[in-house]
């Protein structure tokens, strides 16, 4: 079965063909660890996780590499703004190293709560400075750099087709980037590969280099580390759409300039999570985290379910009302599955033909540019299918949850207790109605229980019930 992905580079949905048969190299831009990840950031990691697990479901082996930016990174994708790591250290009266460790741990704890699987390789920028220096030297040898005011710049005019990923003109890129005027640049869109003379006179994180003591430009780390761990030809590079016009554009320029050939085959980008007032941002100082959602009574998997209901390439509007709707939907799904799991007859056989038919349906949806919403439709078909026994349904639910990662096979104890309390209350009400010869009400309650997959059993000994 073919797998299709929307490629930002070509603006088309294309059949995915890996460079090395069934082995895939996938790189995703990781967090800058100076603060908690907000739920908009985490939507991107959820989509990337679903993509990786979908590829694995259809049979590919995925080597997933993600960077952790634990070195000074300016607030914007250009070369302006404040140093994020220094801001975090100043805000919390800690060292930049303490800030990096604390927020890296917090990020991966959030990912764990969201059932986002850890990458195969996690590479920290501070552990690859020598690799970055060698990368800049290679660009220098190839004639793509110049030094100005102590800094090493990449000269974009030397790289053909610099605008190909963003599909914008140079003027449009300049306007969209809101770049501060830097008299040291030949072109406003040139970017720093190595700082030795930044506006931060007391930069804490610095290393010796052939150009003087300093620190790397942000774009450099992704190119250096992705090539180090995945080689010179990468299948998939993911990130948020905000990375397209600057960060990923600059990654392509420096990587292909250094390598002398095409670098990434498929660029896959996730859209924003937006609030009523616009894109969620940390710069305002007020943003939503997983912990804040938990404080409001939501589980992290409520949020994962919420994100998976929407196409990754479509903007997702967040409100607590919409998250509540998703929470209710997730709970309803879990209750239906709980009914199946608590009523499995282990003596039943599994019909492999029925099972494989549904697996193919599921593969068709996830292989269609990650159509997870339609994959949920297949799941609901399984739940409702009268030809499938509960053992077969449970098999498929567990199988599909390799992609959904919603703990669908875990029955929440408190949900069962609430259900039993409600069922017993309805049974008691029905018994009273029968004694009073209110058969209409008695039949209504029986129908209500049937809707809950509960069968009422009347006998001389009294009334009992069982899961249908």
N, C-alpha and C positions, 0 to 999 in steps of 0.2 A: 504493500500500500504506500502511495506517495504521501509525503508530508509537505505542506505548503506554508510559507511564511511571507509576510509583507516586508519587503526590503526597502528601507528608507532611501537607499542609494538610487534605486531605479523607480521608486514610487509605484511598484507593482507587487502583487502577490505572486510569488514564484515557487516552483517546485524546489524543495530543499535537497541539494545533492552534496553530501560531505566530501571533503578532499580525500579522506582516508576511509573508504567503505563505511563501516558501521561505527567508527570511532570519531567522536566530535570534540573539537576544541571550542570552548565557550568562555568568553571573558565578559565580566560585568563590572561596572564602575561601583566601587564600594563607598563606605561612609567617610566623611571627614569627622574625626572623633574629638570634637570640641564641645558637643552638647548632645542631648538626647535626640534620637531620630524622631521626627514627627510622622504622623500617620500618612501624610502625603508621600514622604520618602519611602515609607514601608509598603505603600501600594506597589511601587516599582519592584521591590524585592519579592513581593508575593507573586507578581506576574512572571518574574524571571524564574522563580521556584516552580511555578506551574508549567512553564515552558520546558525547563530541564526534566521535570518528572514526566511530562508528556512524551518527550523524546525517548526517555528511558522506557516508558510503557510500550512504545511501538518497536523497541528492540535495539536502540542505539546505546552505546557506552559513552557517557559524557564526562569529559575532564573539564571541570568548572574552576576557573581561576578568578579571584576577586581581590582587589587591592584594598588596603586600609590607609587612608591619608592621615598619617600621624605626624606630619611635618607641616610647618607654616603654610597656610593656604589662604590666599586673599579672598575677600568676601564675594567678589564677582568672578566670572569666568575669564575676564580679562586680567590685566596686570594692575588693577587699581583696587581700592578699598582697604579695609583693615585686616590684619593677620588674625585668622580665626582661632588658631591655637593660643596666641598671645591674649586675645580677648577672653577666652575661656579661663586661662590662668589668672588673669587680672580679676575677673568676675568672682572667682571662687578662692582666690588667695592660695593657689597651689602652683606647683611647677608644671611646665608644659608636658613633661613626661608623666606626671601623675594624672593630669587631665586626659591625656591620650589613653592611658591604661583604663581609667575609670569608665570613660564613655565607649571604648571598644567593648568592654565587658557588658555594659548596659545594652549596647546594640545587639550583641549576640544573644543576650537574655530575652530581648524583645522578639528576635527571630525564632528562638526556641518556643516561646509562647504561641507564636503564629504558625508553628510547624513548618518553618522555612528551613530546609536542610542546609547544613554547612557546606561551603564550597570544598572541592577537592584540595585546592591550594589557596591559603589566605596569605597574602604577601604585604608586609608593612613597608611603607616608603622609606622609613629610617633605616631599614635593614638592607636597602639596595642602592645606597648612595654611590658606591663604586661603579655599579652597573650603569647608573645614570650618567656618571662622568664619562665612561667609555662610550656611551651612546652619543653624547654631545661631541666628543672627539671624532667620532665617525662622520657626523654631520659636518663638522669643521673640515675634515679631509675632503669631503665631497663638494665643498664650496657653498653650503647653504646657510652659513652663519656669518655674523659680524659682531665685533665688540664695540661698545659705545658706553662711555661713562662707567666703565668697570663691569658692565653686564654683557652677557652673551645672548644675542637675539637670533631668532630664525627669520630669514628674509623670505616672506611669502611670494614675492615677485619672481623668485628663482624656481618656484614650484608650479608646474603647469596644472591648471584646472583646480585651483585652491577651493573654489566655491561649489564643487560638484555635490557634496553631501547635502548642504543647506539649500542648494538649488536657488541661490540668490546672487545678485550682482555684488561686486565689491562695495559699491555705494550703499546698497541695502544692508549689507553686513555691518558696515560702519555705523549706519543710522540705528540699527537694531541693538548694537552692542553698547551704545552710549559710552564710548571710550574716551577717557580723559586724555588731553593732549600731552604727549610725551615727546619733548624735543630731541630725545636720544634715538628715536625710531626713524628709520627711513620711510616706513609706511605705517600708518596708524594701526594696522592689523598685524604687524610683526609682533611676535610674542617672545617673552624671556625664557630662555632655556636654563640659564644659571645667573642668579643674582650675587654680585659681590658688593654692590652699592645700591641697596634699596633705601626707601624712605624711613625704614626702621633702623635707627642707629644702634640700638641695643638688641638686635635680633638674637634670641637665645640659641635657637637650633641652627648651628653653622658647622660646616665641614671644610677641610682643606681641599683645594682643587687646582688644576693647572692655571686657572684664571684668577686665583685668589681665594681667600676664605669666604664662604658664602653658603647659599642653599639653592636647591633646584626649583625651577618653575613647575607649576602644578601639572601641566599637560604631560610633562616628561615621564612621570612615574608610570602611567598607564601603558604607554608605548613600550618602555623598557621592560616592565615586568611581564606583560602579556607575551612578548616575543621570547623572553627568557624561559617561560614555563610552557608555552604552547607552540613555539616555533614561528617561522617566518610567514606562514599562511594559516590564518585563523578562520574557522568556519563562521562563528556567530559572535558579534559584539553587541551587548545590550546596554541600555541606560534609559534615563528619562528624556523626554523630547527637549527639555531645556539645554541638554548637552549638545544638540545638533549644530547650532550656528557657530559655536566657539570651541568648546572643549574637544568634541569629536572631530570637528573640522581640522583643528590643530594637530590632533593625534594622527590623522590620516596624512597630513602634510609631512610631519617629521618622520613618521614610520616609513612611508613609501619613498621619501627622500633618502633615508638611510639604507633601505633594502634594495631600492631600484626596481621594485615591482609591486603589483597589487598586494595588499596586506590582509584585508578582511573581505570575506565573500558575502556575508549577510549582516546588515545593520538593522537591529530590531529595537524599537523605542516604545516606551509606555507613556501614555498621556497623563496629564495632571489630575490630581484630586483637587477639586475646587470647593471653596465655601461660597456663601452668597456674595461675599465681598471680593472674591477673586481667589488667586492661587495662594495656598498655604505657604507661609514663609517664616523662618526663624528670626529674620531681621526685626520683625515687629516686637519680638520678645514674648509674644503670647501665641502659643501653638499647642495643638493637641498631640498627646503621646499615648502609647498603649496604657500606661499607668493611669492617665486621666480617664480613659475609657472605662477602665476597671473601677475607678472611683465612682463612675456614673452608673454602675451596675451591669456593664457589658463584659463579656469574655473576649479575649483576643480572637478566638475562633468565630465569634459573631462578626468581627470586623473582616476576617479572612473570607467568610461566607459572603459578606456584603460586597467585597471587591470582586470575587469570582462570578458574581451575577452580571457583571458588566464587561463588555469587550475591552481588552487592554489598550486598544488604540482609540478609545472614546473617552472624552472627559467624564469624570465621575463626580457628581455634585454631592457633597456630604452635608448631612444635617443629622441631629440626634433622632429626629422623627424617622428619617429613612433608615438609620441604623437600627432603630427599634423594630421597624417592619422586617428588616433582615433577621434580627434576633428571633422574632416570632416565627418567621419562615424556617429558620434553622432548627428551632425547638420542635416545630411541627414535623419536620423531616426526621429528626431524631426519635420522636415518639412513634412514628410509623415503623421505623427500623427497629426500635425497641420491641414492638409488638411481634415483629418477624423473628427476632433473635431469641425471644422468650418462648417461642412456640415451634421449635425445630424438632422434627422427628428424625433422629439420627439413622433410623432404619431405611429412610428414603434414599433412592439412588440419585445420582446427578446425571442428567441428560447432556452429554458433551456437545451435541449438535445445537441445542437451545442456548447453552452457555456461550459457545463460540460465535453464534449469531449476534448475540448482544455485545460481545467483545468487539466484533467488527464494527457494529454501529457506533460504539463508543470511540473506537480508533478513528473512524471517519470524521467525527466531530472535532476531536482534539487535534487532528492532523490538518484541519481546515483553518489555518492561521489561529490556532488556539481558541477554538469556539467552545469555551468551557460552559457557557450558559446552555448551549444545546446538549452538551454532555450531561447536564443535570436533567434535561428532558428524558434522555435515555435511562438515567437512574430511576426516574419516576415511572417510566414504562415498566421497568423491572419490578418495582414495588407493587404495581397494580396488576401485573400479568397473572391471570388465573391458571395458566398452563404450568407455571413455575411453582415448584414446592418451596417451602421456606429455606430448606437447605441450599437449594440452587440460588435463591435470592440472596442469602447471606454470603455465598461464595462470590457472587458478582458485586455486591456492595463493598466487600472487603477489597476486591480487585480494583474497582473504580477509585476507591479511596487512596490508592497509591498516588493518584494525581490530585484529587481533591484535598487530601490531608486534613480532614475535618473530624477525625476520631469517630467515624460513623459506626464503628463496631463497639464503641464504649457506651454502655447503657448507664445513664445518670441515675443513681440510686434514688435521689430525691424526687425525680420525675415519676419514677415507678410508684413511690409511696403516695404522691399526690394523686396519681391516677387511681390507685386502689381505693383511696379514701373517697374519691368522687364516684367510682363505680359502686361501692358499697352503699353510699348515700342514695344513689339512683335506684338500686335494688330495693332498699328499704322504702323509698317513696312509691315504687311500683307495687310492693306488697300491700301497702296501705290503700292504694287506689283499687287494687283487686278486691280487698275486703269490703271496700265501700261500693263495689260493683261499678267503679268508674273505669270501664274498659277502654274508653277512648284514651284516657290519660295513661293507662297501663300500656296500651299499644304504642303510644308516642314515646314512652320511656324505652321500651324494647327497641324501637327504631333508632333512637338516639344512641343506645348502647351498641347496636349493630354498626352504626356509622363509626364508632370507636373500635371496631373489630372485636367486640365483646358479644359472645353468645350466651343468652340466658337459658338456664336449664331448670325447668320446673319438675318436681317430683313429690311423692308423698312425704318425704323427709323435709321438704322445704325447697327454697330457691337457691341455686348456686350459679356460678358463671365460669366461663373459661375464655381464653384468648382464641379467637377464631383462626 
